[in-house]
């Protein structure tokens, strides 16, 4: 016979043993992550952004979205790398990697569709598949190459003119072209082809001959102050290249500045406009141009499209002491 105490003790032991056997299964269930009904989709970023400027419609499109080394020495090549990295750290950005915009811009004036800069194409600064996405992105924005009436270049570096040709044929078959007169004359000279092998100047000269020179008979050679189309005026922004241009847009009392490569990083370039830029062909003039253009944008409170600022590459400039700060566009230009 078992006493009641013995039965209770044995029942307790059985219960403990059962719980012990069940515990690993319960713990496994608790430790396993919950399984969502939808799979992880991966990162995604928009490839176009559109807003109105008076009677104009402005569409910025992404031609590349890569992370690259920098911003030193692309910005601040004359400074110790640690100084540039500290500026990034102070602004909550990675110290040695950044994601520049490569941002062609379409402006529909109601009479013409104008493209400002043509991206990398198949073999620009960021070749395919990472870059050269202009046509793909513009199609997502509801635009086709055949609709482009004018292609206006800020300057003739590979990441701005690479998308003009594909397989030896014009990408924009119905377009006329506009480029700075000084810029075109500079890259047309035979001595450009004598630049050091592997350098940016030789790469630009070679691509200029393939992608820009063939359109000379359909090209307007711009001087500062000259219009590309009504309401679209070229501005001198020399230094990055000898004939680098910015463009001023005005419609219905609204204004916009497209400044091309007047900044290669929206924090470093604006916070330290005096720092040397690696790709500027005239370092001193490039720095002077940055200060002048930034001061104009801040003083006149102009919205800006900056080719290499983070996509969608539109914003404003405000003064920050003796320097400047980039304010990304939010809803200021919404109806």
TORKOL-4160 file (C-alpha; in steps of 0.2 Angstrom, whole numbers, padded with zeros to 4 digits, m for minus):
335
<pt num="1" X="0000" Y="0000" Z="0000"/>
<pt num="2" X="0006" Y="0017" Z="m0004"/>
<pt num="3" X="0002" Y="0031" Z="0009"/>
<pt num="4" X="m0007" Y="0047" Z="0003"/>
<pt num="5" X="0010" Y="0056" Z="0006"/>
<pt num="6" X="0019" Y="0044" Z="m0006"/>
<pt num="7" X="0005" Y="0046" Z="m0019"/>
<pt num="8" X="0006" Y="0065" Z="m0019"/>
<pt num="9" X="0025" Y="0064" Z="m0019"/>
<pt num="10" X="0025" Y="0052" Z="m0034"/>
<pt num="11" X="0012" Y="0063" Z="m0043"/>
<pt num="12" X="0023" Y="0078" Z="m0040"/>
<pt num="13" X="0038" Y="0069" Z="m0047"/>
<pt num="14" X="0028" Y="0064" Z="m0063"/>
<pt num="15" X="0022" Y="0082" Z="m0065"/>
<pt num="16" X="0040" Y="0088" Z="m0064"/>
<pt num="17" X="0046" Y="0075" Z="m0076"/>
<pt num="18" X="0033" Y="0080" Z="m0088"/>
<pt num="19" X="0037" Y="0098" Z="m0087"/>
<pt num="20" X="0055" Y="0095" Z="m0089"/>
<pt num="21" X="0052" Y="0085" Z="m0105"/>
<pt num="22" X="0041" Y="0098" Z="m0112"/>
<pt num="23" X="0052" Y="0113" Z="m0107"/>
<pt num="24" X="0065" Y="0111" Z="m0122"/>
<pt num="25" X="0051" Y="0111" Z="m0135"/>
<pt num="26" X="0043" Y="0127" Z="m0126"/>
<pt num="27" X="0060" Y="0135" Z="m0126"/>
<pt num="28" X="0063" Y="0131" Z="m0144"/>
<pt num="29" X="0046" Y="0139" Z="m0148"/>
<pt num="30" X="0050" Y="0155" Z="m0138"/>
<pt num="31" X="0068" Y="0157" Z="m0146"/>
<pt num="32" X="0062" Y="0155" Z="m0164"/>
<pt num="33" X="0059" Y="0171" Z="m0173"/>
<pt num="34" X="0041" Y="0174" Z="m0178"/>
<pt num="35" X="0039" Y="0170" Z="m0197"/>
<pt num="36" X="0030" Y="0185" Z="m0206"/>
<pt num="37" X="0018" Y="0180" Z="m0219"/>
<pt num="38" X="0026" Y="0192" Z="m0231"/>
<pt num="39" X="0045" Y="0189" Z="m0236"/>
<pt num="40" X="0058" Y="0202" Z="m0233"/>
<pt num="41" X="0057" Y="0214" Z="m0248"/>
<pt num="42" X="0075" Y="0221" Z="m0248"/>
<pt num="43" X="0080" Y="0240" Z="m0249"/>
<pt num="44" X="0071" Y="0251" Z="m0261"/>
<pt num="45" X="0073" Y="0269" Z="m0266"/>
<pt num="46" X="0063" Y="0280" Z="m0278"/>
<pt num="47" X="0070" Y="0284" Z="m0295"/>
<pt num="48" X="0061" Y="0300" Z="m0299"/>
<pt num="49" X="0054" Y="0315" Z="m0290"/>
<pt num="50" X="0042" Y="0328" Z="m0298"/>
<pt num="51" X="0036" Y="0346" Z="m0293"/>
<pt num="52" X="0029" Y="0361" Z="m0301"/>
<pt num="53" X="0039" Y="0378" Z="m0304"/>
<pt num="54" X="0026" Y="0390" Z="m0310"/>
<pt num="55" X="0021" Y="0384" Z="m0327"/>
<pt num="56" X="0036" Y="0372" Z="m0328"/>
<pt num="57" X="0036" Y="0354" Z="m0322"/>
<pt num="58" X="0053" Y="0348" Z="m0315"/>
<pt num="59" X="0057" Y="0329" Z="m0313"/>
<pt num="60" X="0073" Y="0324" Z="m0306"/>
<pt num="61" X="0079" Y="0306" Z="m0310"/>
<pt num="62" X="0092" Y="0294" Z="m0302"/>
<pt num="63" X="0105" Y="0288" Z="m0314"/>
<pt num="64" X="0115" Y="0279" Z="m0300"/>
<pt num="65" X="0114" Y="0275" Z="m0282"/>
<pt num="66" X="0130" Y="0268" Z="m0277"/>
<pt num="67" X="0140" Y="0269" Z="m0261"/>
<pt num="68" X="0158" Y="0275" Z="m0265"/>
<pt num="69" X="0174" Y="0279" Z="m0255"/>
<pt num="70" X="0174" Y="0296" Z="m0248"/>
<pt num="71" X="0170" Y="0310" Z="m0247"/>
<pt num="72" X="0189" Y="0313" Z="m0244"/>
<pt num="73" X="0198" Y="0316" Z="m0256"/>
<pt num="74" X="0184" Y="0320" Z="m0268"/>
<pt num="75" X="0180" Y="0334" Z="m0256"/>
<pt num="76" X="0195" Y="0341" Z="m0245"/>
<pt num="77" X="0209" Y="0333" Z="m0254"/>
<pt num="78" X="0220" Y="0347" Z="m0247"/>
<pt num="79" X="0215" Y="0343" Z="m0229"/>
<pt num="80" X="0220" Y="0328" Z="m0219"/>
<pt num="81" X="0208" Y="0314" Z="m0221"/>
<pt num="82" X="0204" Y="0314" Z="m0202"/>
<pt num="83" X="0198" Y="0331" Z="m0203"/>
<pt num="84" X="0185" Y="0327" Z="m0217"/>
<pt num="85" X="0180" Y="0311" Z="m0207"/>
<pt num="86" X="0177" Y="0321" Z="m0191"/>
<pt num="87" X="0165" Y="0332" Z="m0201"/>
<pt num="88" X="0156" Y="0317" Z="m0207"/>
<pt num="89" X="0155" Y="0310" Z="m0189"/>
<pt num="90" X="0149" Y="0326" Z="m0182"/>
<pt num="91" X="0135" Y="0326" Z="m0195"/>
<pt num="92" X="0130" Y="0308" Z="m0191"/>
<pt num="93" X="0136" Y="0301" Z="m0208"/>
<pt num="94" X="0148" Y="0287" Z="m0212"/>
<pt num="95" X="0166" Y="0293" Z="m0211"/>
<pt num="96" X="0173" Y="0284" Z="m0226"/>
<pt num="97" X="0159" Y="0280" Z="m0237"/>
<pt num="98" X="0145" Y="0291" Z="m0245"/>
<pt num="99" X="0131" Y="0289" Z="m0258"/>
<pt num="100" X="0132" Y="0304" Z="m0270"/>
<pt num="101" X="0117" Y="0308" Z="m0281"/>
<pt num="102" X="0119" Y="0306" Z="m0300"/>
<pt num="103" X="0104" Y="0316" Z="m0305"/>
<pt num="104" X="0099" Y="0322" Z="m0322"/>
<pt num="105" X="0084" Y="0334" Z="m0322"/>
<pt num="106" X="0070" Y="0336" Z="m0334"/>
<pt num="107" X="0061" Y="0352" Z="m0336"/>
<pt num="108" X="0044" Y="0352" Z="m0346"/>
<pt num="109" X="0041" Y="0371" Z="m0350"/>
<pt num="110" X="0025" Y="0367" Z="m0359"/>
<pt num="111" X="0033" Y="0370" Z="m0376"/>
<pt num="112" X="0048" Y="0359" Z="m0374"/>
<pt num="113" X="0055" Y="0345" Z="m0364"/>
<pt num="114" X="0073" Y="0350" Z="m0358"/>
<pt num="115" X="0085" Y="0337" Z="m0351"/>
<pt num="116" X="0100" Y="0344" Z="m0340"/>
<pt num="117" X="0114" Y="0332" Z="m0341"/>
<pt num="118" X="0113" Y="0314" Z="m0347"/>
<pt num="119" X="0121" Y="0303" Z="m0333"/>
<pt num="120" X="0134" Y="0290" Z="m0335"/>
<pt num="121" X="0128" Y="0279" Z="m0349"/>
<pt num="122" X="0136" Y="0262" Z="m0352"/>
<pt num="123" X="0154" Y="0267" Z="m0347"/>
<pt num="124" X="0154" Y="0283" Z="m0337"/>
<pt num="125" X="0161" Y="0287" Z="m0319"/>
<pt num="126" X="0148" Y="0274" Z="m0313"/>
<pt num="127" X="0146" Y="0261" Z="m0327"/>
<pt num="128" X="0133" Y="0249" Z="m0328"/>
<pt num="129" X="0125" Y="0240" Z="m0320"/>
<pt num="130" X="0127" Y="0252" Z="m0305"/>
<pt num="131" X="0125" Y="0267" Z="m0316"/>
<pt num="132" X="0119" Y="0272" Z="m0333"/>
<pt num="133" X="0101" Y="0270" Z="m0328"/>
<pt num="134" X="0094" Y="0286" Z="m0335"/>
<pt num="135" X="0083" Y="0279" Z="m0348"/>
<pt num="136" X="0076" Y="0266" Z="m0336"/>
<pt num="137" X="0072" Y="0279" Z="m0323"/>
<pt num="138" X="0064" Y="0291" Z="m0335"/>
<pt num="139" X="0053" Y="0278" Z="m0342"/>
<pt num="140" X="0047" Y="0275" Z="m0324"/>
<pt num="141" X="0043" Y="0294" Z="m0323"/>
<pt num="142" X="0033" Y="0292" Z="m0339"/>
<pt num="143" X="0045" Y="0300" Z="m0351"/>
<pt num="144" X="0053" Y="0293" Z="m0366"/>
<pt num="145" X="0070" Y="0298" Z="m0375"/>
<pt num="146" X="0060" Y="0303" Z="m0391"/>
<pt num="147" X="0051" Y="0316" Z="m0381"/>
<pt num="148" X="0066" Y="0326" Z="m0377"/>
<pt num="149" X="0068" Y="0342" Z="m0387"/>
<pt num="150" X="0084" Y="0349" Z="m0379"/>
<pt num="151" X="0099" Y="0342" Z="m0370"/>
<pt num="152" X="0108" Y="0355" Z="m0360"/>
<pt num="153" X="0125" Y="0351" Z="m0352"/>
<pt num="154" X="0132" Y="0359" Z="m0337"/>
<pt num="155" X="0149" Y="0352" Z="m0342"/>
<pt num="156" X="0158" Y="0338" Z="m0351"/>
<pt num="157" X="0163" Y="0325" Z="m0338"/>
<pt num="158" X="0159" Y="0306" Z="m0341"/>
<pt num="159" X="0145" Y="0306" Z="m0328"/>
<pt num="160" X="0136" Y="0320" Z="m0337"/>
<pt num="161" X="0138" Y="0316" Z="m0355"/>
<pt num="162" X="0140" Y="0297" Z="m0355"/>
<pt num="163" X="0121" Y="0294" Z="m0358"/>
<pt num="164" X="0120" Y="0304" Z="m0374"/>
<pt num="165" X="0125" Y="0289" Z="m0385"/>
<pt num="166" X="0121" Y="0270" Z="m0385"/>
<pt num="167" X="0129" Y="0258" Z="m0397"/>
<pt num="168" X="0135" Y="0272" Z="m0407"/>
<pt num="169" X="0118" Y="0280" Z="m0409"/>
<pt num="170" X="0110" Y="0295" Z="m0401"/>
<pt num="171" X="0099" Y="0291" Z="m0386"/>
<pt num="172" X="0089" Y="0307" Z="m0389"/>
<pt num="173" X="0086" Y="0306" Z="m0408"/>
<pt num="174" X="0075" Y="0322" Z="m0409"/>
<pt num="175" X="0085" Y="0333" Z="m0398"/>
<pt num="176" X="0095" Y="0349" Z="m0401"/>
<pt num="177" X="0110" Y="0352" Z="m0389"/>
<pt num="178" X="0116" Y="0366" Z="m0378"/>
<pt num="179" X="0133" Y="0367" Z="m0370"/>
<pt num="180" X="0145" Y="0381" Z="m0364"/>
<pt num="181" X="0155" Y="0389" Z="m0378"/>
<pt num="182" X="0171" Y="0389" Z="m0368"/>
<pt num="183" X="0167" Y="0371" Z="m0362"/>
<pt num="184" X="0165" Y="0365" Z="m0380"/>
<pt num="185" X="0181" Y="0374" Z="m0386"/>
<pt num="186" X="0191" Y="0367" Z="m0372"/>
<pt num="187" X="0187" Y="0349" Z="m0375"/>
<pt num="188" X="0188" Y="0351" Z="m0394"/>
<pt num="189" X="0207" Y="0355" Z="m0393"/>
<pt num="190" X="0219" Y="0341" Z="m0399"/>
<pt num="191" X="0230" Y="0343" Z="m0384"/>
<pt num="192" X="0216" Y="0336" Z="m0373"/>
<pt num="193" X="0220" Y="0319" Z="m0380"/>
<pt num="194" X="0238" Y="0321" Z="m0374"/>
<pt num="195" X="0233" Y="0321" Z="m0356"/>
<pt num="196" X="0240" Y="0307" Z="m0344"/>
<pt num="197" X="0233" Y="0290" Z="m0347"/>
<pt num="198" X="0221" Y="0284" Z="m0334"/>
<pt num="199" X="0216" Y="0302" Z="m0329"/>
<pt num="200" X="0199" Y="0310" Z="m0328"/>
<pt num="201" X="0205" Y="0323" Z="m0342"/>
<pt num="202" X="0209" Y="0310" Z="m0355"/>
<pt num="203" X="0193" Y="0300" Z="m0351"/>
<pt num="204" X="0183" Y="0316" Z="m0353"/>
<pt num="205" X="0192" Y="0320" Z="m0369"/>
<pt num="206" X="0189" Y="0303" Z="m0377"/>
<pt num="207" X="0171" Y="0303" Z="m0372"/>
<pt num="208" X="0168" Y="0321" Z="m0378"/>
<pt num="209" X="0174" Y="0315" Z="m0396"/>
<pt num="210" X="0162" Y="0301" Z="m0396"/>
<pt num="211" X="0147" Y="0308" Z="m0387"/>
<pt num="212" X="0147" Y="0327" Z="m0389"/>
<pt num="213" X="0157" Y="0332" Z="m0404"/>
<pt num="214" X="0146" Y="0323" Z="m0417"/>
<pt num="215" X="0132" Y="0334" Z="m0413"/>
<pt num="216" X="0141" Y="0351" Z="m0417"/>
<pt num="217" X="0129" Y="0356" Z="m0430"/>
<pt num="218" X="0114" Y="0354" Z="m0419"/>
<pt num="219" X="0122" Y="0362" Z="m0404"/>
<pt num="220" X="0120" Y="0380" Z="m0397"/>
<pt num="221" X="0136" Y="0386" Z="m0389"/>
<pt num="222" X="0131" Y="0396" Z="m0374"/>
<pt num="223" X="0138" Y="0411" Z="m0366"/>
<pt num="224" X="0133" Y="0416" Z="m0348"/>
<pt num="225" X="0117" Y="0426" Z="m0349"/>
<pt num="226" X="0111" Y="0417" Z="m0364"/>
<pt num="227" X="0094" Y="0408" Z="m0364"/>
<pt num="228" X="0092" Y="0389" Z="m0368"/>
<pt num="229" X="0074" Y="0392" Z="m0370"/>
<pt num="230" X="0062" Y="0405" Z="m0363"/>
<pt num="231" X="0064" Y="0406" Z="m0344"/>
<pt num="232" X="0080" Y="0395" Z="m0344"/>
<pt num="233" X="0096" Y="0405" Z="m0343"/>
<pt num="234" X="0115" Y="0400" Z="m0342"/>
<pt num="235" X="0125" Y="0406" Z="m0328"/>
<pt num="236" X="0144" Y="0406" Z="m0326"/>
<pt num="237" X="0150" Y="0393" Z="m0314"/>
<pt num="238" X="0168" Y="0390" Z="m0320"/>
<pt num="239" X="0182" Y="0381" Z="m0311"/>
<pt num="240" X="0176" Y="0363" Z="m0310"/>
<pt num="241" X="0179" Y="0364" Z="m0328"/>
<pt num="242" X="0184" Y="0379" Z="m0339"/>
<pt num="243" X="0166" Y="0382" Z="m0345"/>
<pt num="244" X="0156" Y="0374" Z="m0332"/>
<pt num="245" X="0138" Y="0381" Z="m0332"/>
<pt num="246" X="0124" Y="0382" Z="m0320"/>
<pt num="247" X="0106" Y="0386" Z="m0325"/>
<pt num="248" X="0093" Y="0398" Z="m0318"/>
<pt num="249" X="0075" Y="0394" Z="m0321"/>
<pt num="250" X="0060" Y="0406" Z="m0319"/>
<pt num="251" X="0042" Y="0403" Z="m0322"/>
<pt num="252" X="0026" Y="0411" Z="m0315"/>
<pt num="253" X="0036" Y="0421" Z="m0303"/>
<pt num="254" X="0045" Y="0405" Z="m0296"/>
<pt num="255" X="0064" Y="0402" Z="m0298"/>
<pt num="256" X="0076" Y="0387" Z="m0297"/>
<pt num="257" X="0094" Y="0385" Z="m0298"/>
<pt num="258" X="0102" Y="0370" Z="m0306"/>
<pt num="259" X="0120" Y="0371" Z="m0301"/>
<pt num="260" X="0128" Y="0355" Z="m0309"/>
<pt num="261" X="0144" Y="0351" Z="m0299"/>
<pt num="262" X="0145" Y="0366" Z="m0288"/>
<pt num="263" X="0144" Y="0353" Z="m0274"/>
<pt num="264" X="0150" Y="0335" Z="m0273"/>
<pt num="265" X="0144" Y="0332" Z="m0255"/>
<pt num="266" X="0129" Y="0342" Z="m0247"/>
<pt num="267" X="0138" Y="0343" Z="m0230"/>
<pt num="268" X="0156" Y="0344" Z="m0234"/>
<pt num="269" X="0156" Y="0355" Z="m0249"/>
<pt num="270" X="0144" Y="0368" Z="m0241"/>
<pt num="271" X="0152" Y="0368" Z="m0224"/>
<pt num="272" X="0169" Y="0370" Z="m0231"/>
<pt num="273" X="0167" Y="0378" Z="m0248"/>
<pt num="274" X="0186" Y="0383" Z="m0247"/>
<pt num="275" X="0192" Y="0365" Z="m0247"/>
<pt num="276" X="0199" Y="0359" Z="m0263"/>
<pt num="277" X="0189" Y="0347" Z="m0274"/>
<pt num="278" X="0198" Y="0333" Z="m0282"/>
<pt num="279" X="0189" Y="0334" Z="m0299"/>
<pt num="280" X="0190" Y="0353" Z="m0300"/>
<pt num="281" X="0202" Y="0358" Z="m0315"/>
<pt num="282" X="0205" Y="0375" Z="m0307"/>
<pt num="283" X="0205" Y="0373" Z="m0288"/>
<pt num="284" X="0205" Y="0391" Z="m0284"/>
<pt num="285" X="0192" Y="0396" Z="m0296"/>
<pt num="286" X="0181" Y="0381" Z="m0291"/>
<pt num="287" X="0182" Y="0387" Z="m0273"/>
<pt num="288" X="0177" Y="0405" Z="m0278"/>
<pt num="289" X="0163" Y="0399" Z="m0288"/>
<pt num="290" X="0156" Y="0388" Z="m0274"/>
<pt num="291" X="0156" Y="0403" Z="m0262"/>
<pt num="292" X="0147" Y="0414" Z="m0275"/>
<pt num="293" X="0134" Y="0402" Z="m0280"/>
<pt num="294" X="0130" Y="0396" Z="m0262"/>
<pt num="295" X="0129" Y="0415" Z="m0257"/>
<pt num="296" X="0117" Y="0418" Z="m0271"/>
<pt num="297" X="0106" Y="0403" Z="m0267"/>
<pt num="298" X="0105" Y="0408" Z="m0248"/>
<pt num="299" X="0103" Y="0426" Z="m0251"/>
<pt num="300" X="0089" Y="0424" Z="m0264"/>
<pt num="301" X="0081" Y="0409" Z="m0255"/>
<pt num="302" X="0082" Y="0399" Z="m0271"/>
<pt num="303" X="0077" Y="0381" Z="m0272"/>
<pt num="304" X="0092" Y="0371" Z="m0280"/>
<pt num="305" X="0094" Y="0355" Z="m0289"/>
<pt num="306" X="0112" Y="0349" Z="m0286"/>
<pt num="307" X="0118" Y="0335" Z="m0297"/>
<pt num="308" X="0128" Y="0326" Z="m0283"/>
<pt num="309" X="0118" Y="0330" Z="m0268"/>
<pt num="310" X="0108" Y="0315" Z="m0261"/>
<pt num="311" X="0093" Y="0310" Z="m0272"/>
<pt num="312" X="0080" Y="0318" Z="m0275"/>
<pt num="313" X="0094" Y="0331" Z="m0275"/>
<pt num="314" X="0083" Y="0346" Z="m0272"/>
<pt num="315" X="0084" Y="0358" Z="m0258"/>
<pt num="316" X="0089" Y="0375" Z="m0251"/>
<pt num="317" X="0105" Y="0383" Z="m0244"/>
<pt num="318" X="0106" Y="0393" Z="m0228"/>
<pt num="319" X="0120" Y="0402" Z="m0220"/>
<pt num="320" X="0129" Y="0394" Z="m0206"/>
<pt num="321" X="0141" Y="0406" Z="m0199"/>
<pt num="322" X="0154" Y="0409" Z="m0212"/>
<pt num="323" X="0149" Y="0394" Z="m0221"/>
<pt num="324" X="0133" Y="0386" Z="m0228"/>
<pt num="325" X="0121" Y="0372" Z="m0224"/>
<pt num="326" X="0110" Y="0361" Z="m0236"/>
<pt num="327" X="0091" Y="0359" Z="m0232"/>
<pt num="328" X="0083" Y="0345" Z="m0242"/>
<pt num="329" X="0067" Y="0349" Z="m0250"/>
<pt num="330" X="0051" Y="0343" Z="m0242"/>
<pt num="331" X="0034" Y="0351" Z="m0246"/>
<pt num="332" X="0040" Y="0369" Z="m0250"/>
<pt num="333" X="0036" Y="0367" Z="m0269"/>
<pt num="334" X="0020" Y="0357" Z="m0267"/>
<pt num="335" X="0004" Y="0365" Z="m0274"/>
